[in-house]
Amino acid sequence: MPYEERYEKALVSMKAHEAFISSFIQEHLDDQAVAKLKGVWQEGVKPIPEDASFEEKYEVTYGNWVWETKNAYRFIRERLGKEGLQQFVHTEVEGHKREYAGPAVFLLRVVRAFSPGSAFEMLAKKAAYQMQWLTPFSVSELTQERAVFDVPRCKLLDFRDTNDMCFYGCQRAYPTWMAELFNVEVKIERKQNGCMMTLNP
């Protein structure tokens, strides 16, 4: 994936997170809490240099996305506890389902009706491509029966205080929405600062 596209995906993801995180905080707390969280975000968000390369823009935007998301998880944990984090995971899953529901999902379901293996392979290849903006990884297996992504060192975990992002965002939300929207089972095995992710139809 070229850095221009990685930058765009990081930027879109950050804006989407800002919107639904703010909505969640407003619904479960109040406007004052939203303002407090946005103040925390502003403390750590770095400006994106206009004359920078797309790689540099991507790195800055990725860091901003991590800063905002990890502080949102911390804020929710402090104000709403583990139950609040579970509710947030549910909100995140529903948001991803709405974001990805559309012609592509319909096409995938049509293909699955005639060739389940081909549909799974199409989805696994798409997932492998989309995942490139998140972290470096390798694909050790990709067939019509199984896909295995090996993440030896997750880019996300190179940042401090990102365990909640890893646990709730990656290990909980991602497998849930993949199962509910695409009927694909995702198993993520954490290995120190990396993981092994296995997809099965």
N, C-alpha and C positions, 0 to 999 in steps of 0.2 A: 504494500500500500504506500503510495507516495506521501511525502510529508504534508503536502498541501491538503490532502484528504484527511490525514490524521488530525491536522490542525482544525479543520472544519468539523470533524466528528467530536473532538474534545470541546470545541466551542458550543456546538449544538447541545451536547450532553450537559454542559455546565448551565446553560440557560434553562434547559428543561428541568434540571434539578432545582435551580433557584425558584422556579415557579411552583413545582409541586411540594417542595419542602416548605416554602412560605405558606402555601395553602393548608398544609397539614398542621403546622404550628398555629396558624390562626384558628383552625377548627378545634384543635384540642387544648389550646391555651388562649391567647388573645392577641390583639394588635400590638400591645406593648412588648410581648415576647418576640413577635416577628421583628420589630424594630431593634430589639436587643441582639438577636441573632445576626441581623444584617450589619449591625455595628461591628460585631466580631469578624464577619466576613471582610468588611472594608479594611480592617487592620492588617490583613495578610495578603489581600489580592494585589498582584503586581501588574503594572500597565504593560500592554503588549506593544513593543516598538514597531512603528509603522514600516521602517526601513529594514527590519530584520528578515532573515531567511524564513521559509516556512518551517524548517526544522526548529529554529529558535522560537518562533511563534507557538509551535506545537508544545515545546517544552514548558514555556511560560504558562500557556493555557492549561496544560495537564496539571501543573503544580497548583494553579488557581482552583481547578476542579477538585483536586484532592483536599486542598485547604477548606473549601466551603463544605464539602461533603463530610469530611471527618469531624468538623466542628458542629455540623448539624446532628450527627450521631451522638456526639458528646452532649450537646444541648438537650436532646431528647432523653438520653439516659439520665441526665441530672434532674430534669423536670418531670419526666413521666415514667422513669424506671424501665425495667426489662419489658413490661407489658406494653409500654409506649413504643419501644423498639420493634416489638412484634407487630403492632398495629401499623407502624411505618413500613415494615416489610410488605404487609398486605397492600398498602397504598401504592408502594413502588411496583409491585407485581401488576396491579390493575392498570397503572399508568403505562407500563411496558406493553401490556396486552392491547390497550387502546392505540398506542403508538404504532404497533406493528400489524394490527388488524387491517386488512385491505386486500387489494387485488393479488398481491404476492402470496398471501396466506390461502386465498381461494384457489389460486393456481396450484399451490402445493397440495391442497386437499384433492384436487382433481387428479393430479399425477399419482397421489397415494392410492386412489381408488383403483387405478390400473396397474401400478407398479410401486408397492410400498418401499421396496429397497431403493429404487431410483429416487423417490421422494426424500428418503432419509439422507442419501448421499448428497443430493442437491442442498438440503438444509445444512448438513455438516460442513460442506465446502463454503457456504455462505457465512456460517458461524465462524469458521477459521479465518475468513477474510476480514469480517467485521471486528474480530478480536485483536487484530494487529495494532489498533490504536491504543489498546489498553496496556499491553505488555509484550515483550519478546517471548516467543515460544516455538516449539517444533511440533510437527504432526507425525507421530510415530506409526499411526494406523488410520486409514480412512477407507472404509469399504461400505457396502450396502447393509452390513450387519453391525458395524461398530466404528466409532471414531475415537481416537485417543490423542489428546493434546498435552504435551509435557512442558510445564513452566518451571525451569530450573531456578530462576530468580525473578520473582514478580516485581515489576516496576512500582506497583502500588505500595508494596511493603518496604521499598527503599525510603519511604517517607515515615516520619515518626507518628505514633498514635493512630495507626490505620487498621488495627485488628478488628474493630467493629465494622469497618467497611468490608474487610475480607470476609468476616463471619456472616454478617447479616446481608450485605449486598451481593457478594459472590456465592457464598455457600448456601444461602437460604433463598434470597429473592430470585436469582438467576435460574436455578433448577426448577423452582415452582412455576415461573411463567413459561419456561420452555415446555414443561409437562402440560400445563393447562391450555396453552395456545397451539403447540405443535405436536403434542402427544409423544414427546421425546424424553427419555429418562436421562438425567444428568447426575453423575456422581463425581464429587470433588474431594480428593484426598490431599489434605494439607501436608506439605513436607518442608518443615522449617520455613524458609522464606520463599517457597515455591509451592507448586501443587501438581497433581496429575488429574486431568479432567477427562472423564469417559462419557461418551454419548451412546445410547442404545435406543433403537426404535421400539 
